[in-house]
Amino acid sequence: MKNLNIYFLLAVFLIGCASDPATEKKIPLMLSATYSGVSAKSAFTLPSDLSAGIYVTPKDSALTSSCFSNHEYTSDNSGSLSSAQNIYLLVGYNYDIYAYAPFMTNVSNPRTVVFNHGTDVLWAPKYTLMNVTATNNSAALNFIHRAAQISFNVVFADDFTSGSKVFTSSSTIQVSGFYSQGILNVATGELTPSGSTSASLSGTGSGSVASSSLGIDASCFFPAQGTMSLKVKVVHEGLEYNGSITDSFFSENAYNYTITINNHSPVLGIRGTLTDWIPVSDSISLEQ
């Protein structure tokens, strides 16, 4: 009897995972319920043409027992997701749905998806779809940032007289100490930094006297548990200025640092601000 129970459970699992629309007539309960209408409801709009990896399992099953593993879905301007290879579900069954972005090929283990420094890693918490029917076949995925974001802006101290206050194309900034890789667990959303801390970001001066500027645009990185130490180097008119940042960083947050070149000092003045990584929009009225 024990073996019969095992065979029965295995048969239920395999039926619940049936995916080939050509077998629909052979499995009466199968429904071609695609995820072409899946939408991303979040504090930000999912970027257009972003490819996401989708996993589907029977409800409460381990992610390693996926019916559908790492199927590629792509977003459109409205945030909906569609795929050239649709997923078909069975009527009456319950499923758990996991998602991450950007899509990575050749993922052998959904608990260890590797990304390189600079990638904006997105993740959607598990969505449970109960009792699939012809009208109950869609999931609204809520993507969130798992990486952090950072930017830098270099300014001159008010009493700076060591040179001109114009950043040219020979003026540079480099920030080093970032992890080269991050590993995402699609089941939990945990993003763990990995590899060496050899990755860096850099920027070059605008070279325009009218709008002289030097900085690094917002870029993604993988925050560590605890503090991270970043080295900052600015070169201006042949002189090198150095400083460091030791701070705690968290996913979903955007950090902006103002780097100040002090007069007669190779040490940089550094201060930072934190903003939620959630764009805010507003409207204004203009009068003639």
Contacts in CASP RR format, 6 or more apart in sequence:
PFRMAT RR
TARGET T0000
AUTHOR 0000-0000-0000
METHOD contacts of the structure
MODEL  1
MKNLNIYFLLAVFLIGCASDPATEKKIPLMLSATYSGVSAKSAFTLPSDL
SAGIYVTPKDSALTSSCFSNHEYTSDNSGSLSSAQNIYLLVGYNYDIYAY
APFMTNVSNPRTVVFNHGTDVLWAPKYTLMNVTATNNSAALNFIHRAAQI
SFNVVFADDFTSGSKVFTSSSTIQVSGFYSQGILNVATGELTPSGSTSAS
LSGTGSGSVASSSLGIDASCFFPAQGTMSLKVKVVHEGLEYNGSITDSFF
SENAYNYTITINNHSPVLGIRGTLTDWIPVSDSISLEQ
13 58 0 8 1.000
13 61 0 8 1.000
13 65 0 8 1.000
15 27 0 8 1.000
15 29 0 8 1.000
15 90 0 8 1.000
16 58 0 8 1.000
16 67 0 8 1.000
16 89 0 8 1.000
16 90 0 8 1.000
16 93 0 8 1.000
17 58 0 8 1.000
17 67 0 8 1.000
17 68 0 8 1.000
18 27 0 8 1.000
18 30 0 8 1.000
18 88 0 8 1.000
18 90 0 8 1.000
19 67 0 8 1.000
19 68 0 8 1.000
19 87 0 8 1.000
19 88 0 8 1.000
20 88 0 8 1.000
21 32 0 8 1.000
21 86 0 8 1.000
21 88 0 8 1.000
23 30 0 8 1.000
24 30 0 8 1.000
24 32 0 8 1.000
24 88 0 8 1.000
27 90 0 8 1.000
29 90 0 8 1.000
29 91 0 8 1.000
29 92 0 8 1.000
29 93 0 8 1.000
30 88 0 8 1.000
30 90 0 8 1.000
30 91 0 8 1.000
31 88 0 8 1.000
31 89 0 8 1.000
31 90 0 8 1.000
31 91 0 8 1.000
31 132 0 8 1.000
31 133 0 8 1.000
31 134 0 8 1.000
31 137 0 8 1.000
32 86 0 8 1.000
32 88 0 8 1.000
33 87 0 8 1.000
33 88 0 8 1.000
33 89 0 8 1.000
33 132 0 8 1.000
33 134 0 8 1.000
33 137 0 8 1.000
34 83 0 8 1.000
34 86 0 8 1.000
34 87 0 8 1.000
34 88 0 8 1.000
34 137 0 8 1.000
35 54 0 8 1.000
35 73 0 8 1.000
35 81 0 8 1.000
35 82 0 8 1.000
35 83 0 8 1.000
35 86 0 8 1.000
35 87 0 8 1.000
35 138 0 8 1.000
35 139 0 8 1.000
36 80 0 8 1.000
36 81 0 8 1.000
36 82 0 8 1.000
36 83 0 8 1.000
36 86 0 8 1.000
37 80 0 8 1.000
37 81 0 8 1.000
37 82 0 8 1.000
37 138 0 8 1.000
38 73 0 8 1.000
38 80 0 8 1.000
38 81 0 8 1.000
38 138 0 8 1.000
38 139 0 8 1.000
38 140 0 8 1.000
38 141 0 8 1.000
39 78 0 8 1.000
39 79 0 8 1.000
39 80 0 8 1.000
39 81 0 8 1.000
39 138 0 8 1.000
39 140 0 8 1.000
39 141 0 8 1.000
40 46 0 8 1.000
40 75 0 8 1.000
40 79 0 8 1.000
40 80 0 8 1.000
40 81 0 8 1.000
40 124 0 8 1.000
40 140 0 8 1.000
40 141 0 8 1.000
40 142 0 8 1.000
40 143 0 8 1.000
41 140 0 8 1.000
41 141 0 8 1.000
41 142 0 8 1.000
42 142 0 8 1.000
42 143 0 8 1.000
42 144 0 8 1.000
43 278 0 8 1.000
43 279 0 8 1.000
44 277 0 8 1.000
44 278 0 8 1.000
44 279 0 8 1.000
45 79 0 8 1.000
46 75 0 8 1.000
46 79 0 8 1.000
46 101 0 8 1.000
46 122 0 8 1.000
46 143 0 8 1.000
47 75 0 8 1.000
48 75 0 8 1.000
48 76 0 8 1.000
48 77 0 8 1.000
48 79 0 8 1.000
49 74 0 8 1.000
49 75 0 8 1.000
49 76 0 8 1.000
50 74 0 8 1.000
50 75 0 8 1.000
50 101 0 8 1.000
50 102 0 8 1.000
50 122 0 8 1.000
51 72 0 8 1.000
51 73 0 8 1.000
51 74 0 8 1.000
51 75 0 8 1.000
51 101 0 8 1.000
51 102 0 8 1.000
51 103 0 8 1.000
52 72 0 8 1.000
52 73 0 8 1.000
52 74 0 8 1.000
52 75 0 8 1.000
52 81 0 8 1.000
52 99 0 8 1.000
52 100 0 8 1.000
52 101 0 8 1.000
52 102 0 8 1.000
52 103 0 8 1.000
52 122 0 8 1.000
52 124 0 8 1.000
52 143 0 8 1.000
53 70 0 8 1.000
53 71 0 8 1.000
53 72 0 8 1.000
53 73 0 8 1.000
53 99 0 8 1.000
53 100 0 8 1.000
53 101 0 8 1.000
53 103 0 8 1.000
53 104 0 8 1.000
54 68 0 8 1.000
54 70 0 8 1.000
54 71 0 8 1.000
54 72 0 8 1.000
54 73 0 8 1.000
54 81 0 8 1.000
54 83 0 8 1.000
54 87 0 8 1.000
54 97 0 8 1.000
54 98 0 8 1.000
54 99 0 8 1.000
55 63 0 8 1.000
55 66 0 8 1.000
55 68 0 8 1.000
55 69 0 8 1.000
55 70 0 8 1.000
55 71 0 8 1.000
55 97 0 8 1.000
55 98 0 8 1.000
55 99 0 8 1.000
55 110 0 8 1.000
55 186 0 8 1.000
56 66 0 8 1.000
56 67 0 8 1.000
56 68 0 8 1.000
56 71 0 8 1.000
56 87 0 8 1.000
56 89 0 8 1.000
56 95 0 8 1.000
56 96 0 8 1.000
56 97 0 8 1.000
56 98 0 8 1.000
57 63 0 8 1.000
57 65 0 8 1.000
57 66 0 8 1.000
57 67 0 8 1.000
57 95 0 8 1.000
57 96 0 8 1.000
57 98 0 8 1.000
58 65 0 8 1.000
58 67 0 8 1.000
58 93 0 8 1.000
58 94 0 8 1.000
58 95 0 8 1.000
58 96 0 8 1.000
59 94 0 8 1.000
59 95 0 8 1.000
59 96 0 8 1.000
59 128 0 8 1.000
59 130 0 8 1.000
60 96 0 8 1.000
61 96 0 8 1.000
63 98 0 8 1.000
63 110 0 8 1.000
63 111 0 8 1.000
63 186 0 8 1.000
63 187 0 8 1.000
64 109 0 8 1.000
64 110 0 8 1.000
64 111 0 8 1.000
66 110 0 8 1.000
67 95 0 8 1.000
68 87 0 8 1.000
69 107 0 8 1.000
69 110 0 8 1.000
70 103 0 8 1.000
70 104 0 8 1.000
70 107 0 8 1.000
70 110 0 8 1.000
71 83 0 8 1.000
71 85 0 8 1.000
71 87 0 8 1.000
72 83 0 8 1.000
72 84 0 8 1.000
72 85 0 8 1.000
72 103 0 8 1.000
73 81 0 8 1.000
73 82 0 8 1.000
73 83 0 8 1.000
73 99 0 8 1.000
73 103 0 8 1.000
74 81 0 8 1.000
74 82 0 8 1.000
74 83 0 8 1.000
75 81 0 8 1.000
76 82 0 8 1.000
81 141 0 8 1.000
89 95 0 8 1.000
89 129 0 8 1.000
89 132 0 8 1.000
89 137 0 8 1.000
90 132 0 8 1.000
91 132 0 8 1.000
91 133 0 8 1.000
91 134 0 8 1.000
92 131 0 8 1.000
92 132 0 8 1.000
92 133 0 8 1.000
93 131 0 8 1.000
93 132 0 8 1.000
94 128 0 8 1.000
94 129 0 8 1.000
94 130 0 8 1.000
94 131 0 8 1.000
94 132 0 8 1.000
95 128 0 8 1.000
95 129 0 8 1.000
95 132 0 8 1.000
96 126 0 8 1.000
96 127 0 8 1.000
96 128 0 8 1.000
96 129 0 8 1.000
97 126 0 8 1.000
97 127 0 8 1.000
97 128 0 8 1.000
97 129 0 8 1.000
97 139 0 8 1.000
97 141 0 8 1.000
98 110 0 8 1.000
98 124 0 8 1.000
98 126 0 8 1.000
98 127 0 8 1.000
98 186 0 8 1.000
98 187 0 8 1.000
99 123 0 8 1.000
99 124 0 8 1.000
99 127 0 8 1.000
99 141 0 8 1.000
99 143 0 8 1.000
99 186 0 8 1.000
100 113 0 8 1.000
100 121 0 8 1.000
100 122 0 8 1.000
100 123 0 8 1.000
100 124 0 8 1.000
100 184 0 8 1.000
100 186 0 8 1.000
100 189 0 8 1.000
101 121 0 8 1.000
101 122 0 8 1.000
101 123 0 8 1.000
101 143 0 8 1.000
102 119 0 8 1.000
102 120 0 8 1.000
102 121 0 8 1.000
102 122 0 8 1.000
104 113 0 8 1.000
104 114 0 8 1.000
104 115 0 8 1.000
107 113 0 8 1.000
110 185 0 8 1.000
110 186 0 8 1.000
110 187 0 8 1.000
111 185 0 8 1.000
111 186 0 8 1.000
111 187 0 8 1.000
112 183 0 8 1.000
112 184 0 8 1.000
112 185 0 8 1.000
113 183 0 8 1.000
113 184 0 8 1.000
113 185 0 8 1.000
113 186 0 8 1.000
114 181 0 8 1.000
114 182 0 8 1.000
114 183 0 8 1.000
114 184 0 8 1.000
114 194 0 8 1.000
115 121 0 8 1.000
115 181 0 8 1.000
115 182 0 8 1.000
115 183 0 8 1.000
115 184 0 8 1.000
115 222 0 8 1.000
116 180 0 8 1.000
116 181 0 8 1.000
116 182 0 8 1.000
117 178 0 8 1.000
117 179 0 8 1.000
117 180 0 8 1.000
117 181 0 8 1.000
117 182 0 8 1.000
117 199 0 8 1.000
117 221 0 8 1.000
117 222 0 8 1.000
118 147 0 8 1.000
118 199 0 8 1.000
118 219 0 8 1.000
118 220 0 8 1.000
118 221 0 8 1.000
119 147 0 8 1.000
119 220 0 8 1.000
120 145 0 8 1.000
120 147 0 8 1.000
120 149 0 8 1.000
120 220 0 8 1.000
121 145 0 8 1.000
121 146 0 8 1.000
121 147 0 8 1.000
121 182 0 8 1.000
121 184 0 8 1.000
121 191 0 8 1.000
121 220 0 8 1.000
121 222 0 8 1.000
122 143 0 8 1.000
122 144 0 8 1.000
122 145 0 8 1.000
122 146 0 8 1.000
123 143 0 8 1.000
123 144 0 8 1.000
123 146 0 8 1.000
123 184 0 8 1.000
123 186 0 8 1.000
123 189 0 8 1.000
123 191 0 8 1.000
124 141 0 8 1.000
124 142 0 8 1.000
124 143 0 8 1.000
124 144 0 8 1.000
125 142 0 8 1.000
125 144 0 8 1.000
125 189 0 8 1.000
126 187 0 8 1.000
127 139 0 8 1.000
127 140 0 8 1.000
127 141 0 8 1.000
127 142 0 8 1.000
129 136 0 8 1.000
129 137 0 8 1.000
129 138 0 8 1.000
129 139 0 8 1.000
130 136 0 8 1.000
144 252 0 8 1.000
145 251 0 8 1.000
145 252 0 8 1.000
145 277 0 8 1.000
146 184 0 8 1.000
146 189 0 8 1.000
146 191 0 8 1.000
146 251 0 8 1.000
146 252 0 8 1.000
147 191 0 8 1.000
147 220 0 8 1.000
147 221 0 8 1.000
147 222 0 8 1.000
147 223 0 8 1.000
147 251 0 8 1.000
148 220 0 8 1.000
148 221 0 8 1.000
148 222 0 8 1.000
148 223 0 8 1.000
148 249 0 8 1.000
148 250 0 8 1.000
148 251 0 8 1.000
148 252 0 8 1.000
148 253 0 8 1.000
148 254 0 8 1.000
148 255 0 8 1.000
148 277 0 8 1.000
149 218 0 8 1.000
149 219 0 8 1.000
149 220 0 8 1.000
149 221 0 8 1.000
149 253 0 8 1.000
149 254 0 8 1.000
149 255 0 8 1.000
149 277 0 8 1.000
150 175 0 8 1.000
150 201 0 8 1.000
150 216 0 8 1.000
150 218 0 8 1.000
150 219 0 8 1.000
150 221 0 8 1.000
150 249 0 8 1.000
150 254 0 8 1.000
150 255 0 8 1.000
150 256 0 8 1.000
150 257 0 8 1.000
151 215 0 8 1.000
151 216 0 8 1.000
151 217 0 8 1.000
151 218 0 8 1.000
151 219 0 8 1.000
151 254 0 8 1.000
151 255 0 8 1.000
151 256 0 8 1.000
151 257 0 8 1.000
152 173 0 8 1.000
152 175 0 8 1.000
152 201 0 8 1.000
152 215 0 8 1.000
152 216 0 8 1.000
152 232 0 8 1.000
152 256 0 8 1.000
152 257 0 8 1.000
152 258 0 8 1.000
152 259 0 8 1.000
153 213 0 8 1.000
153 214 0 8 1.000
153 215 0 8 1.000
153 256 0 8 1.000
153 257 0 8 1.000
153 258 0 8 1.000
153 259 0 8 1.000
154 167 0 8 1.000
154 171 0 8 1.000
154 173 0 8 1.000
154 213 0 8 1.000
154 214 0 8 1.000
154 215 0 8 1.000
154 234 0 8 1.000
154 258 0 8 1.000
154 259 0 8 1.000
154 260 0 8 1.000
154 261 0 8 1.000
155 258 0 8 1.000
155 259 0 8 1.000
155 260 0 8 1.000
155 261 0 8 1.000
156 165 0 8 1.000
156 260 0 8 1.000
156 261 0 8 1.000
157 260 0 8 1.000
157 261 0 8 1.000
157 262 0 8 1.000
157 263 0 8 1.000
159 263 0 8 1.000
160 261 0 8 1.000
160 262 0 8 1.000
160 263 0 8 1.000
161 263 0 8 1.000
162 239 0 8 1.000
162 261 0 8 1.000
162 263 0 8 1.000
162 264 0 8 1.000
163 236 0 8 1.000
163 237 0 8 1.000
164 237 0 8 1.000
165 212 0 8 1.000
166 207 0 8 1.000
166 209 0 8 1.000
166 212 0 8 1.000
167 205 0 8 1.000
167 206 0 8 1.000
167 207 0 8 1.000
167 212 0 8 1.000
167 213 0 8 1.000
167 214 0 8 1.000
167 236 0 8 1.000
168 205 0 8 1.000
168 207 0 8 1.000
168 212 0 8 1.000
169 204 0 8 1.000
169 205 0 8 1.000
169 206 0 8 1.000
169 207 0 8 1.000
170 235 0 8 1.000
170 237 0 8 1.000
170 238 0 8 1.000
171 204 0 8 1.000
171 205 0 8 1.000
171 207 0 8 1.000
171 214 0 8 1.000
171 234 0 8 1.000
171 235 0 8 1.000
171 236 0 8 1.000
171 237 0 8 1.000
172 202 0 8 1.000
172 203 0 8 1.000
172 204 0 8 1.000
172 205 0 8 1.000
172 214 0 8 1.000
172 234 0 8 1.000
172 235 0 8 1.000
173 202 0 8 1.000
173 203 0 8 1.000
173 214 0 8 1.000
173 215 0 8 1.000
173 216 0 8 1.000
173 232 0 8 1.000
173 233 0 8 1.000
173 234 0 8 1.000
173 235 0 8 1.000
173 259 0 8 1.000
174 200 0 8 1.000
174 201 0 8 1.000
174 202 0 8 1.000
174 203 0 8 1.000
174 232 0 8 1.000
174 233 0 8 1.000
175 200 0 8 1.000
175 201 0 8 1.000
175 202 0 8 1.000
175 216 0 8 1.000
175 230 0 8 1.000
175 231 0 8 1.000
175 232 0 8 1.000
175 233 0 8 1.000
175 245 0 8 1.000
176 197 0 8 1.000
176 198 0 8 1.000
176 199 0 8 1.000
176 200 0 8 1.000
176 201 0 8 1.000
176 230 0 8 1.000
176 231 0 8 1.000
176 233 0 8 1.000
177 197 0 8 1.000
177 198 0 8 1.000
177 199 0 8 1.000
177 200 0 8 1.000
177 228 0 8 1.000
177 229 0 8 1.000
177 230 0 8 1.000
177 231 0 8 1.000
178 197 0 8 1.000
178 199 0 8 1.000
178 200 0 8 1.000
178 201 0 8 1.000
178 221 0 8 1.000
178 222 0 8 1.000
178 228 0 8 1.000
178 230 0 8 1.000
179 193 0 8 1.000
179 194 0 8 1.000
179 195 0 8 1.000
179 196 0 8 1.000
179 197 0 8 1.000
179 199 0 8 1.000
179 221 0 8 1.000
179 222 0 8 1.000
179 224 0 8 1.000
180 194 0 8 1.000
180 195 0 8 1.000
180 196 0 8 1.000
180 197 0 8 1.000
180 198 0 8 1.000
180 199 0 8 1.000
181 193 0 8 1.000
181 194 0 8 1.000
181 195 0 8 1.000
181 222 0 8 1.000
182 191 0 8 1.000
182 192 0 8 1.000
182 193 0 8 1.000
182 194 0 8 1.000
182 195 0 8 1.000
182 222 0 8 1.000
183 191 0 8 1.000
183 192 0 8 1.000
183 193 0 8 1.000
183 194 0 8 1.000
184 190 0 8 1.000
184 191 0 8 1.000
185 191 0 8 1.000
185 192 0 8 1.000
191 222 0 8 1.000
191 251 0 8 1.000
192 222 0 8 1.000
193 222 0 8 1.000
193 223 0 8 1.000
193 224 0 8 1.000
194 222 0 8 1.000
199 221 0 8 1.000
201 216 0 8 1.000
201 219 0 8 1.000
201 221 0 8 1.000
202 216 0 8 1.000
203 214 0 8 1.000
203 215 0 8 1.000
203 216 0 8 1.000
204 214 0 8 1.000
205 212 0 8 1.000
205 213 0 8 1.000
205 214 0 8 1.000
205 215 0 8 1.000
206 212 0 8 1.000
206 213 0 8 1.000
206 214 0 8 1.000
214 234 0 8 1.000
214 236 0 8 1.000
215 259 0 8 1.000
218 254 0 8 1.000
221 249 0 8 1.000
223 248 0 8 1.000
223 249 0 8 1.000
223 250 0 8 1.000
223 251 0 8 1.000
224 249 0 8 1.000
226 248 0 8 1.000
227 246 0 8 1.000
227 247 0 8 1.000
227 248 0 8 1.000
228 246 0 8 1.000
228 247 0 8 1.000
228 248 0 8 1.000
228 249 0 8 1.000
229 244 0 8 1.000
229 245 0 8 1.000
229 246 0 8 1.000
230 244 0 8 1.000
230 245 0 8 1.000
230 246 0 8 1.000
230 247 0 8 1.000
231 242 0 8 1.000
231 243 0 8 1.000
231 244 0 8 1.000
232 242 0 8 1.000
232 243 0 8 1.000
232 244 0 8 1.000
232 245 0 8 1.000
232 259 0 8 1.000
232 268 0 8 1.000
232 270 0 8 1.000
233 240 0 8 1.000
233 241 0 8 1.000
233 242 0 8 1.000
233 243 0 8 1.000
234 240 0 8 1.000
234 241 0 8 1.000
234 242 0 8 1.000
234 259 0 8 1.000
234 261 0 8 1.000
234 268 0 8 1.000
235 241 0 8 1.000
236 261 0 8 1.000
239 266 0 8 1.000
240 266 0 8 1.000
241 261 0 8 1.000
241 262 0 8 1.000
241 265 0 8 1.000
241 266 0 8 1.000
241 267 0 8 1.000
241 268 0 8 1.000
242 266 0 8 1.000
242 267 0 8 1.000
242 268 0 8 1.000
243 267 0 8 1.000
243 268 0 8 1.000
243 269 0 8 1.000
243 270 0 8 1.000
244 270 0 8 1.000
245 257 0 8 1.000
245 270 0 8 1.000
247 255 0 8 1.000
249 255 0 8 1.000
252 276 0 8 1.000
252 277 0 8 1.000
253 274 0 8 1.000
253 275 0 8 1.000
253 276 0 8 1.000
253 277 0 8 1.000
254 274 0 8 1.000
254 275 0 8 1.000
254 276 0 8 1.000
254 277 0 8 1.000
255 272 0 8 1.000
255 273 0 8 1.000
255 274 0 8 1.000
255 275 0 8 1.000
256 272 0 8 1.000
256 273 0 8 1.000
256 274 0 8 1.000
256 275 0 8 1.000
257 270 0 8 1.000
257 271 0 8 1.000
257 272 0 8 1.000
257 273 0 8 1.000
258 270 0 8 1.000
258 271 0 8 1.000
258 272 0 8 1.000
258 273 0 8 1.000
259 268 0 8 1.000
259 269 0 8 1.000
259 270 0 8 1.000
260 268 0 8 1.000
260 269 0 8 1.000
260 270 0 8 1.000
260 271 0 8 1.000
261 268 0 8 1.000
262 268 0 8 1.000
262 269 0 8 1.000
END
